[in-house]
Amino acid sequence: MDTGKTFTVEEAQRALENYCAYQERCHKEVREKLMGMRMIPEAVGHIITHLIQENYLNEERFAKAFARGKFRIKKWGRNRIVRELKFRDISKFNIDTALKEISPQAYQETLHELAVKKADGIRESNLWKKKKKLADYLLYRGWESHLVYEKVNELIS
């Protein structure tokens, strides 16, 4: 966002309030945004503190919304969600809390639907290659390997 424009602390604070009100953000995104606005570290700390106190910024809320959204919309498994949250410097406590947002029943149903849909789309006569393609796809999306191999063997035999 480096436009060359300089911002006062008040202007940056208002801009970040809008940024956080639009959708949930993590501290890392907010810090990067402020650095892009060329704010000095003292101002960054002050603005982040203000955003937390005014409840614009809440890492637990962000982690929960992120986990729910990526699971429901992108159909990611726990491994991928955890990896992406760690990349955003979310604490282990908040990651664990976020994963509780996904019900075990919905998790199994989603894995099954995703696997069946993908298996039906794989045009491969060699059984081993078909299994590998399905497993690779599910593993890439972050599903746990023991669940993936169980599902692959259940669907392709």
ABEGO torsion letter per residue (X at the ends): XBAGBBBBAAAAAAAAAAAAAABBBBAAAAAAAAAAAGBBAAAAAAAAAAAAAAGABBAAAAAAAAAAAAAAAAGBBAAAAAAAAAAAGBBAAAAAAAAAABBAAAAAAAAAAAAAAAAAABBBABAAAAAAAAAAAAAAAGBBAAAAAAAAAAABX
